[in-house]
Amino acid sequence: MKRLVFCLFWFTSLTLSAQKEYSISGYVKEFTNGEALFGVNIIVDGDKGTTTNDYGFFSISLKEGTHNVVVSYLGFETLEQEVVLNADTKLNFKMIEESNALDEVVVTTNTTTRNIKSTEMSVATLKTSTIKKLPTGLGEVDVLKSIQLLPGVSSVSEGSSGFNVRGGSADQNLVLLDDATIFNASHLLGFFSVFNADAVKSVKLYKGGIPANFGGRLSSVLDIKQREGNVKEFEGELGIGLISSRALIQGPIGKGNKEEGKGSYLLAGRRSYLDVFSPLLEDLDDTKLYFYDVNLKVNYNLNENNKLFLSGYFGQDKFAIKNIFGNTYGNGSATLRYTSVLNDKLFFQASAIYSDYAYEVDVLTSGSEFKWSSNIVNYNFKPRLNWYISSGNTLKTGADFTYYNFNPGKISAINNSSTSPQQFQKKYALESAPYVDFEHKVSDKLSFQYGLRWSNFQRLGNETVSIYENGTPLSYNPTLDLFDENNVVSEVAYDSGDVIESFNNLEPRASARFLWNETTSLKASYNKTYQYLHLISNSTSATPLDIWAPSGPYLKPQSSDQFALGYFKTLKNNAYDFSVEAYYKDLNDVTDFVDGADLLFQEQIETQVVQGNGRAYGMEFQLNKNSGKLTGWLSYTLARTERKIQGINNNTFYPANNDQLHEVSLVGLYKLNKRWDLGANFIYGSGKPVTYPTGKFVQNGLVVPDYEGRNGNRLPAFHRLDLSATLNPKEGKNGTWIFSLANAYNRQNAATIYFRERVDEINNIDIPSGQTEASKFSFLGIVPSVTYQFKF
């Protein structure tokens, strides 16, 4: 009770101290198309400030009097205005791109001033304009491959859009597109991501210091927002590449004779066409491989203070080998959002979200054809309120409600085969999480951000749960150092809506910033997160056949405690900035598969996995050059991530699948002249863990490899150079050519090492030698590509 009284007194004192103040609030938009700009710096009198939120809205409280307001955003002309403040004032700004952008590149992984003065740490923001200047793989600009160039972020394999953050596995990343969860963010078996860069407005990655409004994953949050569309005039874009093409149209809604419409729309689509050319190639004649996706965004101003947004995404992949195999998978999402400026200090938003990830597998072997289908459906509701209490003090509160419907799998016969139909039990869950997050500026030198999230996860019926002998699905045999499956002794049937298992957890978050001087700051953060969904897989990246399972009677939620310290410095008037961060993560109840696990088409998945502890720690260095003809960044990551799970690796720590000691990324962008932009990426990474056989034995006439330990070996080191050149149109003309050369020196990086019995040819007859040899498999060699794009 005393704590409650103290909190009420504290908030009251803040409010009373602000009663003699007035607020300046409004929106910051781009002049050319009317799109809202997020993260814009609003600096008042040189020492007070704030930034715009995701919708371009800002609010700052100031004492009565005359104030100098400066609005700055990298790549745009700085605005300055004197304001006589004697009442609450609304002030909107429209920013124009800098004219010198034709003569130099302006690019950054974060706004340098905000990076020094904000309490945020372990956060990276990439502008779409930056992403589009980076060298492309296979001719397609890729959001996820761009973030892999940042410190602490690594690719799961060469050419893949899957990523790991600070030692976390791929499923420990919360990937959001306009607040909708994307469970599989890959196209074409991982070579492309599902995010069309033409439709993307902003990309923000939280590696640590995660605010309380995000939850449900251990490692990171990737928050992607779609563009809103041109509110002034109709525009179109078209890009044609060797592997895929894309198109986009946007324009105002209800414009009439006004300068701007009441709203705007954006519609974008992509499709690859490898399937069109595969009949021309003998090796691919019986193969079908393609993807397509569609992005939609519509927004409408009900009035000056109230807006509606509708956004959607739908994408699908198709991979098939004639008469052998077929696979279809894809994501679909829709977000309906309402925002309201309740008053000069209160900003409200509420989102209703639908998300569906589904996949199908067709096994087409004659006589036993069958179809396997599975999907996950989410229904979300997210109300949120921002209260701009006073200058430097902002309270954010809200709640996340998510209802899950898991369809683990359904088997059905194809072509009248003898396969028996089967429906695995569907699973249901409800996750609720109210939260509060407070930004508190103690002084010009010291500021804090702290929050608390309470998460409740309920596993719900309709479901029948097996009861195992000894109360657990598995028993550990220390003599043989393996797990034995326990027998099912009974079953418990739960009706629809019954609570099978319930979990309640508190997730505190805190970060602090000490401003050493105007160019240097020190930061620290701590966050605790829980993850209630598990990706059951024996691969390093998400695949269309992986199984998502909710926490329940035999699967505990995973949890993580992360501590981080950081040093941030700007140099030469923000032309350069440097940062170094150290982190340590303590992981609990992480999952791994038992030795010899059979994960495919497995309903009792709890009999194939075990849980244990883990740790991840490392240091990240980054140096950015933010402006001039030559820009880019150099990053280096030194890291370790390990697991310790009973029954695996003799019960000792072993490297996790995504452990990587060293990783270096060098990104350079050069403005040669008004027409030519050049780009280069160089990536180096030490080898990731693998498990090689230590021997072999013969059983029933078959050669069987023998393994000892988990992840005791390493793949060879990985490195690659990508190059690009962009030819911009002449003045008054249209059309841009983009030339790329991925893996420029044709490095054959090992995706995996496999072992086979060597065969000797004697007198044109293959004779088994009885000896085993190692072979390297590489995904990509040198890959040239060209793309032509123009606007209309």
C-alpha positions in Angstrom: 0.0 0.0 0.0 2.9 2.4 0.8 4.3 1.7 -2.6 1.0 2.6 -4.2 0.7 5.8 -2.3 4.3 6.7 -3.2 3.7 6.1 -6.9 0.5 8.2 -6.8 2.3 11.0 -5.0 5.2 10.8 -7.5 3.0 11.0 -10.6 0.9 13.8 -9.0 4.1 15.8 -8.3 5.1 15.4 -12.0 1.7 16.6 -13.1 1.6 19.5 -10.7 5.1 20.6 -11.8 3.8 20.6 -15.4 0.6 22.7 -14.6 2.4 25.9 -15.5 3.6 24.5 -18.7 2.1 24.5 -22.2 2.5 21.9 -24.8 3.5 22.0 -28.5 2.2 19.0 -30.4 1.6 18.0 -34.0 2.8 15.9 -36.9 6.0 15.8 -39.0 5.5 14.7 -42.6 7.5 14.5 -45.8 6.7 17.4 -48.1 6.7 15.5 -51.4 4.2 12.8 -50.6 2.7 13.6 -47.2 4.0 10.5 -45.5 4.5 10.7 -41.8 8.2 10.6 -40.6 9.1 8.7 -37.5 12.1 9.3 -35.3 12.4 13.0 -36.2 14.3 15.1 -33.7 12.4 18.0 -32.2 15.0 20.1 -30.3 13.8 23.2 -28.2 16.3 25.8 -27.0 19.2 23.5 -27.7 18.7 21.3 -24.6 15.1 20.0 -24.5 13.7 17.6 -27.1 11.6 14.7 -28.2 11.1 12.5 -31.3 8.1 11.7 -33.4 6.4 8.3 -32.9 5.5 5.7 -35.6 2.8 8.0 -36.9 4.9 11.2 -37.0 3.2 12.6 -33.9 5.1 14.5 -31.2 4.3 16.4 -28.0 6.5 18.4 -25.7 5.7 20.5 -22.7 7.5 23.8 -22.2 7.3 26.8 -19.9 5.4 29.9 -21.0 7.5 32.2 -23.2 9.4 32.3 -26.5 11.2 29.2 -27.6 13.4 28.2 -30.6 12.2 24.9 -32.2 14.6 23.0 -34.5 13.3 20.0 -36.5 16.1 17.8 -37.9 16.1 14.4 -39.7 19.1 12.9 -41.5 18.8 13.5 -45.3 16.3 16.3 -44.9 16.7 20.1 -44.6 16.6 21.3 -41.0 13.6 23.4 -40.1 13.8 26.2 -37.5 10.9 28.2 -36.1 10.4 30.6 -33.2 7.3 30.0 -31.1 5.7 32.3 -28.6 4.0 29.9 -26.2 1.2 31.2 -24.1 -1.3 28.4 -24.7 -1.3 24.8 -25.9 -0.2 24.9 -29.5 -0.5 22.7 -32.5 2.3 22.8 -34.9 2.8 20.7 -38.0 6.0 20.5 -40.1 6.7 19.3 -43.6 10.3 18.3 -44.4 12.1 18.6 -47.7 15.0 16.3 -48.8 18.3 18.0 -48.9 19.4 19.2 -52.3 22.9 18.0 -51.9 21.6 14.4 -51.8 22.4 14.3 -55.5 26.1 14.9 -54.8 26.6 12.7 -51.8 25.1 9.7 -50.0 23.4 10.3 -46.7 23.0 7.0 -44.9 23.0 5.7 -41.3 22.0 2.7 -39.2 20.6 5.1 -36.7 20.1 8.8 -36.2 23.3 9.8 -34.5 22.0 12.5 -32.1 19.2 10.2 -30.9 21.7 7.3 -30.5 23.7 9.4 -28.1 20.9 11.1 -26.1 18.2 8.4 -26.1 17.9 5.8 -23.4 17.5 3.2 -26.1 20.4 0.8 -26.6 21.0 -2.3 -28.6 18.6 -0.9 -31.2 19.2 -0.4 -35.0 17.0 1.5 -37.4 17.5 1.1 -41.1 15.9 3.5 -43.6 14.6 1.9 -46.8 16.7 4.3 -48.8 19.8 2.8 -47.2 18.6 -0.8 -47.8 18.0 0.0 -51.5 21.6 1.2 -51.9 23.1 -2.1 -50.6 24.3 -4.8 -53.0 21.5 -7.3 -53.7 21.6 -11.0 -53.9 19.9 -12.5 -57.0 18.8 -9.0 -58.0 16.3 -8.5 -55.2 16.6 -5.9 -52.4 16.2 -7.8 -49.1 15.3 -6.3 -45.7 16.5 -9.3 -43.7 19.8 -9.7 -45.4 20.4 -6.0 -44.7 20.1 -6.4 -41.0 22.5 -9.3 -41.1 25.2 -6.7 -41.8 24.7 -5.3 -38.3 26.7 -6.4 -35.2 25.2 -9.1 -33.2 23.1 -10.4 -36.1 24.2 -13.3 -38.2 22.7 -15.4 -41.1 21.6 -18.9 -40.4 23.4 -19.9 -43.7 24.8 -18.4 -46.9 22.2 -16.6 -48.9 19.5 -17.2 -46.4 17.1 -14.5 -45.1 16.9 -16.3 -41.7 18.8 -14.6 -38.9 20.1 -15.1 -35.4 20.5 -12.3 -32.8 23.0 -12.5 -29.9 23.1 -16.2 -29.9 19.3 -16.8 -30.1 17.8 -19.3 -32.5 15.6 -18.2 -35.5 12.3 -18.8 -33.7 13.4 -16.5 -30.8 12.9 -13.4 -33.1 9.6 -11.7 -33.0 9.0 -10.5 -36.6 6.2 -8.0 -37.0 4.7 -6.4 -40.1 2.4 -3.6 -39.1 2.0 -5.4 -35.7 1.1 -8.7 -37.3 3.3 -11.7 -36.4 5.1 -13.3 -39.4 6.1 -16.9 -38.5 8.2 -17.7 -41.6 9.8 -14.7 -43.2 11.4 -16.5 -46.1 10.7 -17.0 -49.8 12.3 -19.5 -52.1 13.7 -21.8 -49.4 15.2 -18.9 -47.6 17.0 -17.0 -50.4 14.5 -14.1 -50.3 12.5 -12.5 -47.5 8.8 -11.9 -47.5 9.3 -8.1 -47.2 9.0 -6.1 -50.4 11.4 -3.2 -49.9 9.2 -1.0 -52.2 6.4 -1.3 -49.7 8.5 -0.9 -46.5 8.7 2.4 -44.7 10.9 1.6 -41.7 12.9 -1.3 -40.2 13.7 -1.3 -36.5 15.6 -4.1 -34.7 15.7 -4.4 -30.9 18.6 -6.7 -29.9 18.3 -5.8 -26.2 16.7 -3.1 -24.0 13.4 -4.3 -25.4 10.5 -2.0 -24.3 7.7 -3.5 -22.2 5.2 -3.2 -25.1 6.9 -6.1 -26.9 7.0 -9.7 -25.6 6.7 -13.3 -26.6 10.3 -13.9 -27.9 13.7 -14.2 -26.2 16.2 -12.7 -28.6 14.9 -9.8 -30.6 12.0 -7.8 -32.0 12.1 -6.8 -35.7 9.4 -4.1 -36.1 8.6 -3.4 -39.8 6.1 -0.7 -40.9 4.6 -0.4 -44.4 4.5 2.8 -46.3 1.2 4.7 -46.2 1.0 5.9 -49.8 1.2 9.2 -51.5 -1.5 11.6 -50.2 -0.8 14.2 -52.9 -0.7 12.4 -56.3 -0.9 9.1 -58.1 2.4 7.3 -58.6 3.6 4.0 -59.9 6.8 2.0 -59.8 7.9 -1.1 -61.7 11.0 -3.2 -61.3 12.1 -6.0 -63.6 14.8 -8.5 -62.6 16.2 -11.8 -63.8 14.5 -13.8 -61.2 11.5 -11.7 -60.1 9.6 -8.5 -60.9 7.6 -6.1 -58.7 5.1 -3.4 -59.2 3.6 -0.7 -56.9 0.9 1.9 -57.2 -0.1 4.6 -54.7 -2.2 7.7 -54.5 -4.6 9.9 -52.6 -8.2 9.1 -51.5 -10.8 11.9 -51.6 -8.5 14.6 -52.8 -10.8 16.6 -55.0 -9.3 20.1 -55.6 -7.3 20.0 -52.4 -3.6 19.8 -52.1 -3.8 16.6 -50.1 -6.4 13.8 -49.9 -8.4 12.7 -46.9 -6.2 9.6 -47.0 -4.1 7.5 -49.3 -3.6 3.9 -50.5 -0.6 1.7 -51.5 -0.7 -1.6 -53.4 2.5 -3.6 -54.2 3.1 -7.0 -55.6 6.0 -9.3 -56.5 6.4 -12.6 -58.4 9.3 -14.7 -59.2 9.4 -16.7 -62.5 11.9 -19.5 -62.3 8.9 -21.7 -63.1 8.5 -20.0 -66.4 12.0 -20.8 -67.6 12.4 -24.2 -65.9 11.0 -26.2 -68.9 13.9 -24.8 -71.0 16.5 -26.4 -68.7 16.8 -30.1 -68.7 17.7 -30.4 -65.0 14.7 -28.3 -63.9 12.2 -29.6 -66.4 10.2 -31.5 -63.7 10.6 -28.8 -61.1 8.3 -25.9 -60.1 9.7 -23.2 -57.8 8.2 -19.7 -57.4 6.8 -17.2 -55.0 4.4 -14.2 -55.0 3.3 -11.7 -52.5 0.9 -8.7 -52.2 1.1 -5.7 -49.8 -1.8 -3.3 -49.1 -2.0 -0.2 -47.0 -4.9 2.2 -46.8 -5.3 5.2 -44.4 -8.1 7.7 -43.9 -8.3 10.8 -41.8 -11.7 10.8 -40.1 -10.8 14.3 -38.9 -7.8 16.2 -37.7 -7.3 14.0 -34.6 -8.6 10.6 -35.7 -7.3 8.2 -38.3 -8.0 4.8 -39.6 -5.4 2.4 -41.1 -5.9 -0.9 -42.9 -2.9 -2.9 -43.9 -2.6 -6.4 -45.3 -0.1 -8.9 -46.6 -0.5 -12.2 -48.4 2.4 -14.3 -49.8 2.9 -17.9 -50.9 5.7 -20.2 -52.1 5.3 -23.3 -54.3 8.0 -25.9 -54.7 7.3 -29.2 -56.5 9.1 -32.1 -58.2 6.9 -33.8 -60.6 5.4 -37.2 -59.3 7.7 -37.0 -56.2 7.1 -34.1 -53.9 5.1 -30.8 -53.5 5.3 -28.1 -50.9 3.2 -24.9 -50.6 3.5 -22.4 -47.7 2.8 -18.8 -47.0 1.7 -16.1 -44.6 -1.4 -13.9 -44.5 -2.1 -11.0 -42.3 -4.5 -8.0 -41.8 -4.2 -5.1 -39.4 -7.0 -2.6 -38.7 -5.7 0.3 -36.6 -7.3 3.4 -35.1 -5.3 6.3 -33.8 -6.6 9.3 -31.9 -5.0 12.5 -30.4 -7.2 12.6 -27.3 -5.6 15.9 -26.3 -2.2 17.6 -26.6 -0.7 15.1 -24.2 -2.5 11.8 -24.9 -2.1 9.7 -28.0 -4.2 6.5 -28.3 -4.1 3.7 -30.7 -5.9 0.3 -31.0 -5.1 -2.5 -33.4 -7.1 -5.6 -34.3 -4.9 -8.1 -36.1 -5.3 -11.4 -37.9 -2.3 -13.6 -38.9 -2.2 -17.0 -40.5 0.8 -19.2 -41.4 0.0 -22.3 -43.3 1.9 -25.0 -45.2 1.1 -28.2 -47.2 3.3 -31.1 -48.2 2.3 -33.5 -51.0 4.1 -36.9 -51.1 3.5 -38.2 -54.6 5.1 -41.6 -54.5 2.8 -43.9 -56.5 0.4 -46.0 -54.4 1.0 -44.0 -51.2 0.2 -40.5 -52.1 -0.9 -38.2 -49.3 -1.2 -34.5 -48.3 0.0 -33.1 -45.0 -1.4 -29.7 -44.1 -0.8 -27.5 -41.0 -1.3 -23.9 -40.0 -1.2 -21.4 -37.1 -3.9 -18.7 -36.8 -3.5 -15.7 -34.5 -6.1 -13.2 -33.4 -4.7 -10.1 -31.7 -6.1 -7.0 -30.0 -3.6 -4.3 -28.9 -4.9 -1.1 -27.2 -2.1 1.4 -26.4 -1.9 4.9 -24.8 1.0 7.4 -24.7 0.9 10.1 -22.1 3.4 12.9 -22.6 3.4 14.1 -19.0 6.1 16.7 -19.2 9.3 17.4 -21.0 11.4 14.2 -20.8 8.7 12.2 -19.1 6.4 9.9 -21.1 4.3 7.1 -19.9 3.3 4.3 -22.3 0.7 1.7 -21.3 -1.5 -0.9 -22.9 -2.1 -4.6 -23.3 -1.7 -7.4 -25.8 -4.3 -10.1 -26.2 -3.5 -13.0 -28.5 -5.6 -16.1 -29.2 -3.8 -19.0 -30.9 -5.3 -21.8 -32.9 -2.7 -24.5 -33.8 -3.4 -27.1 -36.4 -0.3 -29.4 -36.0 -1.2 -31.6 -39.0 -3.8 -33.3 -41.1 -3.1 -36.2 -43.4 -5.4 -36.9 -46.3 -5.2 -39.3 -49.2 -4.4 -38.1 -52.8 -5.5 -39.9 -56.0 -7.5 -42.5 -54.1 -4.4 -43.9 -52.4 -4.5 -46.3 -49.5 -3.3 -43.7 -47.0 -5.5 -43.5 -44.0 -6.8 -40.0 -43.2 -5.6 -38.6 -39.8 -6.2 -35.3 -37.9 -3.7 -34.5 -35.2 -5.3 -32.8 -32.2 -5.7 -29.1 -32.6 -4.3 -26.9 -29.8 -5.5 -23.6 -28.4 -4.0 -20.9 -26.2 -4.7 -17.4 -25.0 -1.9 -15.0 -24.1 -2.6 -11.8 -22.2 0.0 -9.2 -21.3 -0.8 -5.7 -19.8 2.3 -3.5 -19.5 3.5 -0.1 -18.5 6.7 1.7 -19.7 8.0 5.0 -18.4 10.7 7.3 -19.9 12.0 9.5 -17.1 14.5 12.3 -17.6 16.1 13.0 -14.2 18.5 15.7 -15.5 20.2 16.7 -18.6 22.9 14.1 -17.8 20.8 11.2 -16.5 17.7 9.5 -17.9 15.9 6.2 -17.4 13.4 4.0 -19.1 11.8 1.3 -17.1 8.8 -0.8 -17.5 6.9 -4.0 -16.3 5.1 -6.5 -18.4 2.9 -9.2 -16.8 2.3 -12.1 -19.2 -0.3 -14.8 -18.7 -0.4 -17.8 -21.0 -3.2 -20.3 -20.9 -3.2 -23.6 -22.7 -6.9 -24.3 -23.5 -9.1 -27.3 -24.5 -10.7 -28.9 -26.6 -7.9 -31.5 -26.3 -7.1 -34.9 -24.8 -3.8 -34.9 -22.9 -1.7 -38.1 -22.4 -0.6 -39.0 -18.9 2.7 -40.8 -18.9 4.3 -43.3 -16.6 6.4 -41.5 -13.9 4.6 -38.3 -14.9 6.9 -37.4 -17.7 7.2 -38.3 -21.4 10.9 -39.2 -21.1 13.1 -40.8 -18.5 16.8 -40.3 -18.5 19.0 -43.4 -18.3 22.4 -42.3 -16.8 24.0 -45.7 -17.5 23.4 -45.5 -21.3 23.3 -41.7 -21.3 20.1 -41.5 -23.3 16.3 -40.9 -22.9 13.7 -43.6 -22.9 10.1 -42.9 -23.9 7.6 -43.6 -21.1 4.4 -45.4 -21.7 1.0 -43.6 -21.7 -1.0 -44.8 -18.7 -4.1 -42.7 -19.1 -5.7 -39.7 -20.8 -7.5 -36.6 -19.6 -10.1 -35.0 -21.9 -10.5 -31.2 -21.6 -13.6 -29.5 -23.1 -13.5 -26.4 -25.2 -12.4 -23.4 -23.1 -11.1 -25.5 -20.2 -7.7 -24.4 -18.9 -5.2 -27.2 -19.3 -2.2 -25.3 -17.9 -1.6 -21.7 -17.0 1.6 -19.7 -16.6 2.0 -16.2 -15.0 5.3 -14.3 -15.2 6.6 -10.8 -14.5 8.9 -9.3 -17.1 10.8 -6.2 -15.8 12.6 -4.0 -18.3 15.0 -1.1 -17.5 17.6 1.0 -19.2 19.7 4.0 -18.2 21.7 6.7 -20.1 24.4 8.9 -18.7 25.3 11.8 -21.0 29.0 12.3 -20.5 29.0 15.3 -22.8 27.2 16.3 -26.0 29.1 13.7 -28.1 29.5 10.8 -25.6 27.1 8.7 -23.5 27.2 5.5 -21.4 24.2 3.2 -21.3 23.1 0.1 -19.5 20.0 -2.1 -19.8 18.3 -5.2 -18.4 15.3 -7.1 -19.7 13.6 -10.3 -18.8 11.5 -12.0 -21.4 9.4 -15.2 -21.7 8.6 -17.2 -24.8 5.6 -19.5 -24.7 5.9 -20.9 -28.3 8.5 -23.4 -29.3 9.8 -24.2 -32.8 10.6 -27.9 -32.8 13.3 -28.3 -35.3 16.7 -30.0 -35.9 17.8 -27.4 -38.4 19.4 -23.9 -37.8 16.7 -22.0 -39.7 12.9 -22.1 -40.0 11.7 -24.4 -42.7 8.2 -25.1 -44.0 8.2 -28.5 -42.2 8.9 -27.2 -38.8 6.5 -27.6 -35.9 5.3 -24.8 -33.6 4.2 -26.1 -30.2 2.7 -24.1 -27.3 3.8 -24.4 -23.7 1.7 -26.8 -21.7 1.9 -29.7 -19.3 5.2 -31.0 -20.7 6.8 -27.9 -22.3 7.7 -25.1 -20.0 8.0 -21.5 -21.3 11.5 -20.4 -22.2 13.0 -17.4 -20.4 15.9 -15.0 -20.7 17.7 -12.5 -18.6 19.8 -10.1 -20.6 22.3 -7.5 -19.2 24.1 -5.0 -21.5 26.5 -2.1 -21.2 27.3 0.3 -24.0 29.6 3.2 -24.9 28.4 5.6 -27.7 30.5 8.4 -29.3 30.0 10.8 -32.2 32.9 12.4 -34.1 33.5 15.4 -36.4 30.1 17.0 -36.0 28.2 13.7 -36.4 30.0 12.7 -39.6 31.1 9.5 -37.7 29.8 7.6 -34.8 31.2 4.7 -32.8 29.6 2.3 -30.4 30.7 -0.8 -28.4 28.3 -3.0 -26.4 28.9 -6.0 -24.1 26.0 -8.3 -23.2 25.3 -11.5 -21.2 22.2 -13.6 -21.5 21.1 -16.3 -19.1 18.7 -18.7 -20.7 16.3 -21.2 -19.0 14.2 -24.0 -20.3 15.4 -23.7 -23.9 14.5 -26.7 -26.0 16.6 -29.1 -28.1 15.8 -32.5 -29.7 17.0 -35.7 -28.1 19.6 -37.9 -29.9 17.8 -39.9 -32.6 14.7 -37.7 -32.5 12.0 -38.3 -35.2 10.3 -34.9 -35.6 8.5 -35.4 -38.9 4.7 -36.1 -38.7 5.1 -36.6 -34.9 2.0 -35.8 -32.8 3.5 -36.6 -29.4 6.2 -34.0 -29.9 7.0 -33.9 -26.1 8.6 -37.3 -26.5 11.2 -36.0 -28.9 12.5 -32.9 -27.1 14.1 -32.0 -23.8 14.7 -28.7 -22.0 17.7 -27.2 -20.2 19.7 -24.1 -19.7 21.9 -21.9 -21.9 24.1 -18.8 -22.0 25.1 -16.3 -24.6 27.7 -13.5 -24.2 29.7 -11.2 -26.4 30.9 -7.8 -27.5 29.8 -5.8 -30.5 31.7 -2.9 -32.2 30.4 -0.6 -34.9 31.9 2.4 -36.6 29.6 4.4 -39.0 30.5 7.0 -41.6 27.2 8.9 -42.0 27.7 11.5 -44.8 29.8 12.4 -47.8 30.6 10.7 -51.1 31.8 7.6 -49.2 29.5 6.2 -46.4 28.9 2.9 -44.7 29.9 1.0 -41.6 32.3 -1.5 -40.1 31.1 -3.9 -37.5 32.7 -6.7 -35.5 31.1 -9.3 -33.2 32.8 -11.5 -30.7 30.3 -13.9 -29.2 29.6 -17.3 -27.7 26.3 -19.2 -27.2 26.1 -22.5 -25.4 23.5 -25.0 -24.1 23.6 -27.5 -21.2 20.8 -30.1 -21.3 20.6 -33.4 -19.5 21.2 -36.3 -21.8 23.0 -34.3 -24.5 26.8 -34.1 -24.8 27.5 -36.0 -21.6 25.5 -33.4 -19.6 28.1 -30.7 -20.3 27.9 -27.3 -22.1 28.0 -27.6 -25.9 27.9 -24.9 -28.7 24.4 -24.1 -29.8 23.7 -24.6 -33.5 24.1 -20.8 -34.2 27.3 -20.3 -32.2 29.8 -18.1 -34.1 32.9 -16.7 -32.4 33.9 -14.0 -35.0 31.9 -12.1 -37.5 33.0 -9.0 -39.5 30.8 -6.9 -41.9 32.2 -4.0 -44.0 29.7 -2.0 -45.9 30.7 0.8 -48.3 28.5 3.1 -50.5 30.2 5.5 -52.8 28.6 8.4 -54.8 30.8 8.4 -57.9 28.8 11.2 -59.6 25.2 12.2 -60.1 24.5 9.1 -62.2 26.5 6.3 -60.6 26.2 4.9 -57.1 28.6 2.1 -56.2 28.2 -0.4 -53.3 30.2 -3.2 -51.7 29.6 -5.6 -48.8 32.3 -7.9 -47.3 31.3 -10.5 -44.7 33.5 -12.8 -42.7 32.4 -15.3 -40.2 34.1 -18.2 -38.3 32.6 -21.6 -38.9 29.4 -22.7 -37.2 29.1 -25.9 -35.1 28.3 -29.3 -36.7 28.4 -32.9 -35.5 30.6 -35.2 -37.5 30.5 -39.0 -37.2 33.3 -40.4 -35.1 33.0 -44.0 -36.5 30.6 -46.4 -38.2 29.2 -49.9 -37.8 27.2 -52.3 -39.9 23.7 -53.3 -38.9 21.5 -55.5 -41.0 23.7 -55.0 -43.9 23.6 -51.2 -43.7 26.4 -48.9 -42.8 25.4 -46.7 -39.8 27.4 -43.7 -38.7 28.3 -43.4 -35.0 28.2 -40.0 -33.3 29.7 -38.9 -30.0 28.9 -35.5 -28.4 26.9 -32.6 -29.9 28.3 -29.9 -32.1 31.9 -30.8 -31.4 33.2 -29.8 -34.9 33.1 -26.6 -37.1 32.4 -25.8 -40.7 35.2 -23.9 -42.5 35.2 -20.1 -42.1 32.8 -18.2 -44.2 33.5 -15.0 -46.3 32.1 -13.3 -49.3 32.2 -10.1 -51.3 29.1 -8.5 -52.9 29.3 -5.6 -55.4 26.7 -3.3 -56.9 26.5 -0.4 -59.3 23.4 1.8 -59.8 23.0 3.9 -63.0 20.5 6.7 -62.2 18.6 8.4 -65.1 19.6 11.6 -66.7 17.9 14.7 -65.6 14.3 14.8 -66.9 14.5 11.1 -67.8 13.2 8.0 -66.0 14.5 4.5 -65.4 17.3 3.1 -63.2 19.6 0.2 -63.8 20.9 -1.8 -60.9 23.8 -4.2 -61.5 24.9 -6.7 -58.8 27.6 -9.3 -58.4 27.0 -11.6 -55.4 30.0 -13.6 -54.2 32.2 -11.7 -56.5 35.3 -13.9 -56.2 33.3 -17.1 -56.3 34.0 -18.4 -52.8 32.6 -21.9 -52.3 31.4 -21.5 -48.7 30.3 -24.8 -47.1 26.7 -24.9 -46.2 27.2 -28.4 -44.8 29.7 -31.3 -44.8 28.3 -34.7 -45.5 30.0 -38.1 -45.4 29.7 -40.9 -47.9 31.4 -44.2 -48.8 33.9 -43.7 -51.5 33.3 -45.6 -54.7 36.1 -46.6 -57.1 35.5 -47.2 -60.7 37.2 -50.4 -62.0 36.6 -51.6 -65.5 33.7 -49.2 -65.8 32.1 -50.7 -62.7 31.5 -48.8 -59.5 33.1 -50.8 -56.6 32.6 -49.7 -52.9 36.0 -49.0 -51.4 34.9 -49.4 -47.8 36.4 -46.0 -47.0 34.4 -42.9 -46.0 35.1 -39.5 -47.5 33.9 -36.0 -46.5 32.2 -33.8 -49.2 31.3 -30.1 -49.1 28.0 -28.8 -50.2 27.8 -25.1 -51.2 24.6 -23.2 -52.1 26.0 -20.4 -54.2 28.9 -19.5 -56.4 29.3 -16.2 -58.2 25.8 -14.8 -59.1 25.5 -11.8 -61.4 22.1 -10.0 -61.7 20.5 -6.9 -63.3 17.3 -5.1 -62.5 15.6 -2.2 -64.3 13.1 -0.1 -62.5 11.2 3.1 -63.3 8.4 5.3 -62.0 5.2 6.4 -63.8 
